[in-house]
Amino acid sequence: MSFPLSLNTLSQYATQRSIERGLDYYERGYVGSIGRREPLIEAEVSGEVQPFYHTCLMLDENDRVVSASCTCPYDGGGGANISLPWRWSICATQMSLRNARL
């Protein structure tokens, strides 16, 4: 799975609620600094409880996402592993990658 993901592909890794909230955060410009440090893509996303949350996407040599994590307090069943539902902050980061030049 290469980045950035389409919304259709994103729905395989996140709940509809996480996608909607991620889209809202993306549209409001809440994804701050975003950068690439091989093999990672890291971003800061503005938060409600903390000033920001740190998100991290790990890529393989073909730019496929192999894991994703975030420091936000999420109670929806996971997010640290790609096989579990992704958090809204990870969704917002994925959406921001469409405009980032990394």
C-alpha positions in Angstrom: 0.0 0.0 0.0 1.7 3.2 -1.2 1.1 6.5 0.4 -0.9 8.7 0.3 -3.9 6.4 0.5 -7.2 7.0 -1.3 -10.2 7.4 1.0 -11.4 4.0 -0.3 -8.1 2.3 0.8 -8.0 4.3 4.0 -11.4 2.8 5.0 -9.7 -0.6 5.2 -7.6 0.6 8.1 -9.8 3.1 9.9 -13.3 3.4 11.1 -15.7 5.8 9.3 -15.6 8.0 12.5 -11.8 8.2 12.4 -11.9 9.0 8.7 -14.5 11.8 9.2 -12.7 13.2 12.1 -9.3 13.0 10.3 -10.8 14.8 7.3 -12.2 17.5 9.6 -8.7 18.0 11.2 -7.1 18.0 7.8 -9.5 20.6 6.4 -9.0 22.8 9.4 -5.2 22.7 8.9 -4.5 20.9 12.2 -1.7 18.8 10.7 1.4 20.9 11.4 4.9 20.0 10.6 5.3 16.9 8.4 8.5 15.4 7.3 10.3 12.3 6.1 13.2 10.6 7.7 13.8 7.3 6.0 11.9 5.0 6.6 9.5 7.2 8.5 7.0 9.9 7.8 6.3 12.0 11.0 3.8 14.7 11.7 2.4 16.8 14.5 -1.4 17.1 14.7 -3.1 19.6 16.9 -5.0 18.0 19.7 -7.7 18.6 22.2 -6.1 17.2 25.3 -2.5 18.0 24.5 -1.2 20.8 22.2 -0.3 18.2 19.6 0.0 14.5 18.9 3.0 12.9 17.2 2.1 10.5 14.3 4.5 8.2 12.6 4.1 6.1 9.5 6.8 3.5 8.8 7.4 2.7 5.1 9.1 -0.1 3.4 11.6 0.2 0.5 8.7 0.6 -1.9 7.0 3.3 0.1 4.3 1.0 1.4 2.9 1.7 4.8 3.9 -1.2 7.1 2.9 0.4 10.4 1.3 3.5 11.9 1.2 5.0 15.4 0.2 8.1 17.2 0.5 9.5 20.8 -3.2 10.5 20.9 -5.5 8.9 23.5 -7.6 6.7 21.3 -10.1 4.2 22.7 -11.2 2.7 19.4 -9.3 -0.6 19.4 -5.7 0.2 18.4 -3.8 2.1 15.8 -0.3 1.1 16.7 -0.5 -1.8 14.3 -1.6 -1.5 10.7 -4.1 -4.4 11.2 -6.0 -2.4 13.9 -8.2 0.7 13.3 -6.2 3.8 12.7 -6.7 6.9 14.8 -8.1 10.1 13.4 -4.7 11.7 13.6 -3.2 9.1 11.4 -6.0 9.6 8.9 -5.4 13.4 9.0 -1.7 12.8 8.4 -2.4 10.5 5.4 -4.7 13.2 3.9 -2.0 15.8 4.3 0.5 13.7 2.4 -1.4 14.5 -0.8 -0.1 18.1 -0.7 3.3 17.4 1.0 6.5 17.2 -1.1 8.6 14.7 0.8 
